[in-house]
Amino acid sequence: MESYIDSVSVSTTPSISLTLTPPSNTTVSQGSKLGPFSISIKNNTSSSSTFYAYIYLVTPDETWKTLISKSLTLSGGGTLSANNLYMNIPSSATTGSYYYWVGAYDMSYNLLDYDYFAFTVTSSTSKTGGDHDWGVSGWVE
């Protein structure tokens, strides 16, 4: 009699974990700001860990745009939190559904953990915010 494995699910805690808390309002108009939202990154090991943190914007046409890429080091058990973050929405932004995606990678670019939230950009007739870029304010400099 043959034996088959249909699926295997292994649950482990990643060495680095991310928690992304979306803003309470995820519909925003062109030329405004999305936020506030927060990111928490935790080192789940007892040793110091250096890793890459990336923040991406996924556009309605599924293009991935890198907003931030940074090498970070957290001590064993350490946590880095960034609260009250805001992202500029250019007045020229395409209307539609977007994703704000955060990932942590080891030094060989293996994905350790990620989190994301969806948001929607709507049309604005006033577009008072100007045509600034997709910059994120409040993140680790």
N, C-alpha and C positions, 0 to 999 in steps of 0.2 A: 504494500500500500504506500503510495507516495504522499508526502506531506508538503503543503504549500503554506507560505507566509503571505497573507493578503496585505497586511500593512504593519508597520512597526512604528510606534510613537514613543519617543524618549523625551522625557521632560527633565531638563537640567537648567540650573541657574547660570546665565552667562557670566563671565568674569567681569564684564562691564554691562550695566543695565541702564536703560533710558526710560524716562517717563515724561511724556509731552502732554501738558494740560491745555486744551484748546480754549479760545476765547468763548464767552457765553453767546456772542453773536457771530456767526460764521458767514453772514452775508454782508458784503461791503461794496461800496460804490467806487468807481474809477476816481483817482485823484485823492483818495482818503487813506486812512490807516487801519490795519487789522490788528486787533488786540484789545486788552492785554492777554497774553498767554505766557506759559512758563515751561521751562525744561529743567529736569533734574537728572543728573548722571551719577551713578554710584559704582564704586569699585567694590565688588563682592568678594574679593580675595583679601588675604592678610598681608600681601606684599604690595609695594608700590607698582603702579601700572601706567605705562605710557601708551597712548592710543591716538587715533585720529577721529575727530568729530567733524561730520559734514552736515550741512543744512542745504537741502535742495527744495526747489520749487518745481512742481510738475504742472505744466500748463494744460489748457484744454485740448491741445493737439498732441499731448503726451510727450512733449519735449521736457527733458530734465535740465534745469538751470542750477548751477552751483552758486549758492548765496554766500556760504562761509565754509572754509576748510581750515582746520586748526589742529595742531598737535598739542595734546594735553597730557599732564601727568597727575594722577591722583594717588595719594598714600593709601595703604591698605585700609579698607573700610571707609574710605573718604567719600564725600559727596560734594558735587558742584551743582549749585542751583542758580538759575537765572530767572528772575521773576519780572513781571511788568514789561515783557517784551512787546514790541510793536513792529509791524512790517509796513513799509510804504507800498501803496498800490498806485502805480503810475496812471496818469489820466489817459494814456494811450493803451492801457492794458486791454486785452481781448476780454470780452464778457464771457462768462461760462464757469465751469467747475475746475478748481485747482486743488492740489495737495501740497501741504507743508510737511516735508519729510525730513526726519533727523536720523542719522545713522552713526554708530560707533564701529570702528574697524581696528583690528590689531595692526602692528607695524608691517605685516605682510599683506594688508588690505583684505583680510578675511572679515566678513561681517560678524560682529559680536552681538549687536542688538539694534533695533530700530523702533521708531514709533512715528505716527503721522496723524494728521487730521485733514479733513476736506473743508474747503470754503468756496464761496461763490462770489464772483465779481459781477456787479450789475452796472448798467449804463448810468451815467450821470450827465445832466445837462449843464451843471455849474462848473464841474471839474476845477474847483478852487485850489486843489492841492498841488497843482503844477505837474510837470512831466518828469518827476524825480524817478530814480531807479527803484528796484525792489529791495532796498537796503533794510536791514534788521537793526533796530536800536535796542540797547540794553544787554546785548550779548557780551561775553568775555572778550576783551580787547587784547 
